[in-house]
Amino acid sequence: MTIKITFNKIAPKICDCHVHYGQFREDYYDPNDIIKWFEELGIDKVGIMPISMVSDFPRDQNIMESLPAEWFVPYLWVNPEMVDSDPTLKIYNTLNYKVIKIHAYARIEWDAMPDKIRTVIHAAYIKGVPVMFHTGGWRGSNAIQFYKFCREFPEVTFILAHGKPISQALTVLKGAKNAYDNSFMDIESMKLICDAGLSSRILFGTDFPVMKSFWPEIDLIDWYKNHVMELVQIFGEKDFMVWANENFYKLILKQ
């Protein structure tokens, strides 16, 4: 007897490693709406971070601490001026963050600051948390730009958000066992990762809810459910749950 897989059946085990609140282009994604949407979706954990072109750590800490702690896992989005304020990043430990995010497309000056990036990675090593790099958008934030850091810091886990360009992301994944890819990418790119024998190096993440800025006509809840079910149908429930549950608990929650 075949048991039909439904979103509601697997939702309580799903962990999404890549969710935002805040201003993106002309749209503001209110934290209260984020709570409402994930209440409706009913998933297990949400890795949450601001869209932070300009640093306002006290505001972001207040927002993230106001989110239900049983669902939301805070990330520290680091901008260069935050490193200038404290190279150890210890002043930000008041937020119990589980991942550090560097976005070298939102702040392109990161490309000229490799030593400052190393300072951030060292702080992540001391704290025992992964570093997430946005990849894609321009040369300075393409996946291959971060390969050297993955090789230099083998004790640190790195997450390549979006895995762009996929040819470069594959080079990093093959050459650095501490590198993982975030699954919000096109299906063909995910197939390439799986075909390379690297399926276990994927973390489920959606970049929710910023797809609404690109496709205003979508219903976010329907989009989310359809996206999950498409991945399950193409890659299978077993692999999907490695990405969406096992890897999140192992790499981010350290359980």
C-alpha positions, 0 to 999 in steps of 0.5 A: 500500500502506497501512502500519499505524501502531503505537505501537511504530513511532512511540514512538522519536520521541515526546517527552512535555513533561509528566511528574511524580514525587512525592506527588499526593494519596494516591499517591506516584509513585516515580522508579524506577517512572517509569524502569521505565514509560518503559523499557517505553514506549520513547519518546525524551524525557521532560520531568520535574518534581516535584509540588512543593507544598513546595520541596526543591530539593536533594532534587529535584535529586538525584532528577532527576540520578539519572534517565537523562540520555538520556531525561529532561529536567529542569524547575525547578518554582518556588515563591514562596519559591524566588524569595525565596531568589534572584530571579535563580534562579541558585542553581538553575542547578546543575540543568541544567533546560530549562523553568520551571514555575509552578503557581498552582493548587497554590500559589494565592498566586501570583495575588497576586504578578504582579511575582514572576511577572515576576521568574521570567519575566525569569530564564527570558528570561536563561537562554533557557528556556520558562515553563510555567503550569498552567492551570485549577482556579480563577480565579487559574490560568485561562489568561487570567490569563497572557495579559498575561505572554505579551504583555509578554515576546514573546521568551519561550516560554510553555506553557499546561499543559492549556489551561483553560478552552479559550475562554481558551486560544484567546484567548491562542494567537490573541493571543500567537504565543509561546504554546503549549498542552500537549496533555493536554486533552479531544479536543474542546478539541484540535479547537477549537485545530486548527479555529482554525488553531493546530495547530502551537502544540500540544506533546504532554504527558500529565501522566503518571502522575497519571491513575492517581490519578483512574482507579485501575483503569487500567493506565498502560502501556495508557493511554499507548499508547491515548492516543497512538494515539487522537491519531494516529487523530484528528489524523493522524501528521503533526500528532502528530509536530509536537506530539510531536517537532518542537516539543519539540526546537525549543522545549525542547531548542533544536535 
